[in-house]
Amino acid sequence: SAEGQTKATLEEMQDVPSAYWLDTKAKIFGEGTGTMEGILADAAAKSPPQLVTFIVYDLPNRDCHAKASNGEICCTYNEDGTCDYDAAGDCTAGLAEYKSEYI
C-alpha cells in the first residue's frame, strides 16, 4: 500500500482523466476494462455516463510487428507475415483490413 507523497499523488490522480490506447486488435472486443467494449460498457453503466477517450494506434504499416508499437496491419504482407514496406500501391488491402477487423 502506498504511503506519504506517493499516496498523496495517487489520490490526486484519481480524478485526472486518461485515455486508453488501442494498439492491438485484441483490445477492441471483450468484457472487462481491458477492452474498448468493456470500457464503454463500464462508462455507460455510470450515472451519469462517463466520457471515455481512445487513442487509435494500430494503423496500417505502423511498424508492423515491432516490439515498441504493436502494429499488426500491413498495406502489403511478406510471405512471413511482416509488412512489405517497399511494395508499390495505395494500401487498399491494409485499409480494408483496418475497417473490417479493427475499427
N, CA, C and O of each residue as an XYZ file, in Angstrom:
412
protein
N       0.842     -1.187      0.000
C       0.000      0.000      0.000
C       0.884      1.246      0.000
O       1.900      1.298      0.693
N       0.492      2.228     -0.771
C       1.278      3.460     -0.890
C       1.170      4.300      0.377
O       0.165      4.272      1.087
N       2.239      5.048      0.636
C       2.269      5.930      1.799
C       2.890      7.264      1.410
O       3.512      7.384      0.354
N       2.722      8.252      2.259
C       3.391      9.539      2.101
C       3.057     10.242      0.802
O       1.902     10.287      0.379
N       4.102     10.799      0.167
C       3.920     11.571     -1.068
C       3.361     10.712     -2.194
O       2.558     11.189     -2.996
N       3.773      9.461     -2.262
C       3.256      8.571     -3.299
C       1.760      8.408     -3.156
O       1.036      8.475     -4.150
N       1.281      8.194     -1.945
C      -0.149      8.043     -1.717
C      -0.888      9.331     -2.070
O      -1.949      9.286     -2.693
N      -0.335     10.477     -1.679
C      -0.966     11.765     -1.984
C      -1.065     11.978     -3.497
O      -2.086     12.454     -3.994
N      -0.015     11.629     -4.217
C      -0.015     11.778     -5.673
C      -1.049     10.867     -6.314
O      -1.781     11.291     -7.208
N      -1.117      9.632     -5.869
C      -2.105      8.696     -6.408
C      -3.527      9.163     -6.129
O      -4.401      9.010     -6.983
N      -3.771      9.719     -4.969
C      -5.103     10.226     -4.638
C      -5.473     11.404     -5.542
O      -6.625     11.524     -5.960
N      -4.516     12.262     -5.841
C      -4.769     13.381     -6.753
C      -5.067     12.879     -8.165
O      -5.899     13.451     -8.870
N      -4.397     11.824     -8.568
C      -4.562     11.298     -9.926
C      -5.905     10.613    -10.143
O      -6.302     10.412    -11.290
N      -6.608     10.253     -9.090
C      -7.884      9.555     -9.230
C      -8.882     10.343    -10.053
O      -9.712      9.750    -10.741
N      -8.823     11.663    -10.000
C      -9.781     12.487    -10.716
C      -9.231     13.052    -12.026
O      -9.863     13.914    -12.637
N      -8.083     12.587    -12.455
C      -7.488     13.057    -13.699
C      -7.898     12.102    -14.817
O      -7.642     10.901    -14.735
N      -8.531     12.632    -15.858
C      -8.934     11.762    -16.972
C      -7.718     11.140    -17.649
O      -6.618     11.692    -17.622
N      -7.940     10.000    -18.243
C      -6.880      9.356    -19.007
C      -7.485      8.752    -20.266
O      -8.706      8.651    -20.384
N      -6.646      8.357    -21.195
C      -7.088      7.737    -22.440
C      -6.617      6.296    -22.474
O      -5.660      5.927    -21.792
N      -7.294      5.482    -23.274
C      -6.934      4.078    -23.424
C      -6.382      3.884    -24.833
O      -7.039      4.227    -25.816
N      -5.184      3.338    -24.925
C      -4.533      3.113    -26.205
C      -5.071      1.847    -26.858
O      -5.042      0.773    -26.256
N      -5.559      1.969    -28.081
C      -5.991      0.821    -28.871
C      -4.860      0.498    -29.842
O      -4.840      0.978    -30.975
N      -3.927     -0.319    -29.380
C      -2.753     -0.610    -30.183
C      -2.706     -2.046    -30.683
O      -1.743     -2.439    -31.342
N      -3.730     -2.832    -30.382
C      -3.841     -4.185    -30.923
C      -5.314     -4.501    -31.147
O      -6.189     -3.939    -30.489
N      -5.575     -5.402    -32.077
C      -6.950     -5.813    -32.356
C      -7.587     -6.465    -31.124
O      -8.796     -6.363    -30.920
N      -6.782     -7.121    -30.320
C      -7.285     -7.829    -29.138
C      -7.914     -6.893    -28.111
O      -8.659     -7.345    -27.242
N      -7.628     -5.614    -28.198
C      -8.173     -4.658    -27.223
C      -9.511     -4.071    -27.644
O     -10.026     -3.185    -26.962
N     -10.089     -4.534    -28.745
C     -11.362     -3.990    -29.219
C     -12.548     -4.698    -28.553
O     -13.372     -4.054    -27.904
N     -12.632     -5.998    -28.713
C     -13.796     -6.758    -28.257
C     -13.514     -7.519    -26.979
O     -12.406     -8.014    -26.771
N     -14.523     -7.612    -26.122
C     -14.403     -8.397    -24.903
C     -14.993     -7.682    -23.708
O     -15.434     -6.536    -23.792
N     -14.989     -8.378    -22.615
C     -15.527     -7.831    -21.374
C     -14.395     -7.321    -20.501
O     -13.230     -7.654    -20.718
N     -14.743     -6.520    -19.520
C     -13.747     -6.004    -18.597
C     -13.102     -4.738    -19.132
O     -13.234     -4.403    -20.309
N     -12.422     -4.060    -18.267
C     -11.861     -2.764    -18.639
C     -10.511     -2.863    -19.355
O      -9.765     -1.886    -19.419
N     -10.209     -4.025    -19.883
C      -9.018     -4.192    -20.704
C      -9.343     -4.159    -22.187
O      -8.462     -4.368    -23.021
N     -10.617     -3.895    -22.527
C     -11.025     -3.807    -23.927
C     -11.889     -2.566    -24.132
O     -12.451     -2.020    -23.183
N     -11.984     -2.132    -25.386
C     -12.809     -0.973    -25.707
C     -14.271     -1.246    -25.361
O     -14.933     -0.397    -24.765
N     -14.779     -2.417    -25.727
C     -16.167     -2.758    -25.403
C     -16.416     -2.729    -23.903
O     -17.425     -2.191    -23.447
N     -15.513     -3.298    -23.148
C     -15.663     -3.319    -21.697
C     -15.610     -1.933    -21.086
O     -16.373     -1.623    -20.171
N     -14.718     -1.102    -21.583
C     -14.604      0.275    -21.083
C     -15.880      1.040    -21.390
O     -16.389      1.761    -20.532
N     -16.408      0.893    -22.612
C     -17.643      1.588    -22.984
C     -18.821      1.113    -22.140
O     -19.643      1.922    -21.710
N     -18.909     -0.190    -21.901
C     -19.997     -0.723    -21.065
C     -19.882     -0.201    -19.643
O     -20.886      0.173    -19.036
N     -18.669     -0.172    -19.109
C     -18.445      0.330    -17.752
C     -18.822      1.806    -17.656
O     -19.470      2.218    -16.693
N     -18.427      2.594    -18.631
C     -18.726      4.032    -18.622
C     -20.225      4.281    -18.761
O     -20.771      5.174    -18.113
N     -20.891      3.491    -19.607
C     -22.328      3.661    -19.822
C     -23.141      3.278    -18.585
O     -24.254      3.769    -18.394
N     -22.593      2.413    -17.759
C     -23.298      1.960    -16.557
C     -23.261      2.996    -15.425
O     -24.010      2.882    -14.454
N     -22.403      3.991    -15.549
C     -22.270      5.019    -14.505
C     -23.396      6.036    -14.625
O     -23.995      6.188    -15.690
N     -23.675      6.719    -13.546
C     -24.694      7.766    -13.565
C     -24.091      9.070    -13.056
O     -23.803      9.185    -11.865
N     -23.900     10.032    -13.911
C     -24.159      9.997    -15.361
C     -23.074      9.198    -16.074
O     -21.990      8.977    -15.534
N     -23.388      8.761    -17.315
C     -22.384      8.016    -18.076
C     -21.106      8.838    -18.221
O     -21.154     10.058    -18.382
N     -19.966      8.157    -18.163
C     -18.681      8.844    -18.238
C     -18.195      8.966    -19.678
O     -18.446      8.099    -20.516
N     -17.498     10.058    -19.939
C     -16.838     10.249    -21.219
C     -15.569      9.407    -21.228
O     -14.825      9.384    -20.247
N     -15.326      8.721    -22.331
C     -14.090      7.949    -22.463
C     -13.326      8.432    -23.697
O     -13.916      8.910    -24.666
N     -12.017      8.296    -23.640
C     -11.159      8.706    -24.749
C     -10.300      7.526    -25.169
O      -9.659      6.878    -24.342
N     -10.298      7.261    -26.460
C      -9.469      6.195    -27.014
C      -8.456      6.796    -27.975
O      -8.760      7.741    -28.703
N      -7.267      6.248    -27.970
C      -6.236      6.645    -28.921
C      -6.045      5.466    -29.866
O      -5.597      4.393    -29.464
N      -6.394      5.688    -31.129
C      -6.280      4.648    -32.140
C      -4.845      4.639    -32.652
O      -4.375      5.620    -33.228
N      -4.161      3.531    -32.439
C      -2.736      3.477    -32.730
C      -2.356      2.360    -33.697
O      -1.254      2.377    -34.247
N      -3.230      1.402    -33.914
C      -2.912      0.249    -34.760
C      -3.267      0.572    -36.207
O      -4.251      0.056    -36.737
N      -2.475      1.417    -36.842
C      -2.744      1.884    -38.198
C      -1.971      1.057    -39.220
O      -0.905      0.530    -38.902
N      -2.499      0.932    -40.466
C      -1.771      0.165    -41.481
C      -0.347      0.680    -41.692
O      -0.110      1.884    -41.791
N       0.583     -0.259    -41.757
C       2.021     -0.018    -41.943
C       2.645      0.746    -40.784
O       3.681      1.385    -40.964
N       2.060      0.697    -39.635
C       2.603      1.358    -38.449
C       3.546      0.392    -37.760
O       3.149     -0.290    -36.815
N       4.769      0.323    -38.209
C       5.801     -0.530    -37.613
C       5.290     -1.937    -37.313
O       5.382     -2.412    -36.182
N       4.767     -2.579    -38.308
C       4.168     -3.909    -38.117
C       5.096     -4.863    -37.373
O       6.259     -5.034    -37.738
N       4.579     -5.455    -36.365
C       5.246     -6.448    -35.530
C       6.471     -5.911    -34.790
O       7.310     -6.692    -34.340
N       6.582     -4.604    -34.662
C       7.672     -4.038    -33.868
C       7.325     -4.192    -32.395
O       6.150     -4.154    -32.030
N       8.300     -4.361    -31.571
C       8.027     -4.551    -30.148
C       7.568     -3.267    -29.477
O       6.935     -3.327    -28.423
N       7.865     -2.115    -30.049
C       7.514     -0.852    -29.407
C       6.111     -0.383    -29.754
O       5.448      0.217    -28.907
N       5.637     -0.632    -30.961
C       4.376     -0.031    -31.377
C       3.219     -1.015    -31.498
O       2.068     -0.586    -31.565
N       3.480     -2.296    -31.528
C       2.448     -3.325    -31.643
C       1.683     -3.300    -32.953
O       0.603     -3.886    -33.020
N       2.189     -2.644    -34.012
C       1.489     -2.596    -35.287
C       1.194     -3.987    -35.811
O       2.059     -4.864    -35.796
N      -0.032     -4.185    -36.276
C      -0.451     -5.507    -36.753
C      -0.948     -5.495    -38.194
O      -1.080     -6.560    -38.798
N      -1.221     -4.348    -38.752
C      -1.869     -4.257    -40.055
C      -0.881     -3.718    -41.081
O      -0.265     -2.673    -40.876
N      -0.737     -4.445    -42.188
C       0.178     -4.054    -43.257
C      -0.611     -3.655    -44.498
O      -1.719     -4.141    -44.722
N      -0.039     -2.779    -45.293
C      -0.615     -2.471    -46.602
C      -0.422     -3.679    -47.512
O      -1.328     -4.065    -48.251
N       0.757     -4.264    -47.450
C       1.098     -5.472    -48.200
C       1.959     -6.341    -47.283
O       2.872     -5.851    -46.619
N       1.651     -7.640    -47.259
C       2.391     -8.559    -46.389
C       3.467     -9.314    -47.158
O       3.278     -9.663    -48.323
N       4.590     -9.563    -46.503
C       5.582    -10.508    -46.999
C       5.076    -11.910    -46.702
O       4.113    -12.071    -45.953
N       5.704    -12.922    -47.273
C       5.283    -14.304    -47.042
C       5.372    -14.701    -45.576
O       4.617    -15.561    -45.121
N       6.291    -14.082    -44.829
C       6.442    -14.434    -43.410
C       5.498    -13.647    -42.487
O       5.586    -13.765    -41.265
N       4.593    -12.844    -43.073
C       3.614    -12.114    -42.270
C       4.033    -10.709    -41.863
O       3.235     -9.972    -41.283
N       5.273    -10.328    -42.159
C       5.731     -8.971    -41.848
C       5.289     -8.023    -42.959
O       4.883     -8.464    -44.034
N       5.370     -6.734    -42.700
C       4.988     -5.736    -43.704
C       6.043     -5.615    -44.795
O       7.244     -5.635    -44.527
N       5.575     -5.491    -46.016
C       6.461     -5.209    -47.143
C       6.394     -3.700    -47.378
O       5.553     -3.216    -48.136
N       7.284     -2.971    -46.725
C       7.275     -1.518    -46.805
C       7.681     -1.001    -48.175
O       7.446      0.167    -48.486
N       8.287     -1.847    -48.999
C       8.754     -1.426    -50.314
C       7.733     -1.699    -51.414
O       7.951     -1.315    -52.563
N       6.630     -2.350    -51.083
C       5.630     -2.686    -52.090
C       4.957     -1.419    -52.616
O       4.640     -0.501    -51.858
N       4.749     -1.394    -53.918
C       4.035     -0.270    -54.529
C       2.535     -0.439    -54.281
O       2.056     -1.552    -54.066
N       1.819      0.646    -54.313
C       0.380      0.568    -54.159
C      -0.150      1.653    -53.246
O       0.591      2.507    -52.760
N      -1.441      1.597    -53.030
C      -2.111      2.654    -52.272
C      -2.645      2.193    -50.920
O      -3.383      2.936    -50.272
N      -2.303      1.021    -50.491
C      -2.692      0.474    -49.189
C      -4.174      0.109    -49.114
O      -4.742      0.082    -48.022
N      -4.802     -0.168    -50.237
C      -6.208     -0.547    -50.250
C      -6.463     -1.765    -49.372
O      -7.428     -1.784    -48.607
N      -5.611     -2.783    -49.473
C      -5.806     -4.005    -48.685
C      -5.646     -3.717    -47.194
O      -6.436     -4.205    -46.387
N      -4.645     -2.939    -46.821
C      -4.441     -2.605    -45.417
C      -5.590     -1.799    -44.843
O      -6.017     -2.043    -43.714
N      -6.090     -0.852    -45.600
C      -7.231     -0.047    -45.150
C      -8.495     -0.889    -45.038
O      -9.298     -0.683    -44.128
N      -8.678     -1.840    -45.958
C      -9.838     -2.733    -45.876
C      -9.762     -3.598    -44.620
O     -10.765     -3.786    -43.932
N      -8.576     -4.123    -44.322
C      -8.396     -4.907    -43.090
C      -8.659     -4.042    -41.860
O      -9.306     -4.483    -40.910
N      -8.162     -2.829    -41.882
C      -8.345     -1.871    -40.779
C      -9.840     -1.624    -40.535
O     -10.293     -1.617    -39.390
N     -10.593     -1.422    -41.608
C     -12.017     -1.128    -41.484
C     -12.838     -2.347    -41.062
O     -13.808     -2.216    -40.315
N     -12.452     -3.526    -41.536
C     -13.257     -4.713    -41.247
C     -12.877     -5.420    -39.958
O     -13.733     -6.037    -39.323
N     -11.612     -5.345    -39.554
C     -11.167     -6.094    -38.380
C     -10.800     -5.226    -37.188
O     -10.602     -5.734    -36.085
N     -10.708     -3.928    -37.402
C     -10.216     -3.090    -36.321
C     -11.212     -2.022    -35.911
O     -11.650     -2.005    -34.760
N     -11.575     -1.150    -36.800
C     -12.477     -0.047    -36.441
C     -13.842     -0.240    -37.067
O     -14.731      0.589    -36.876
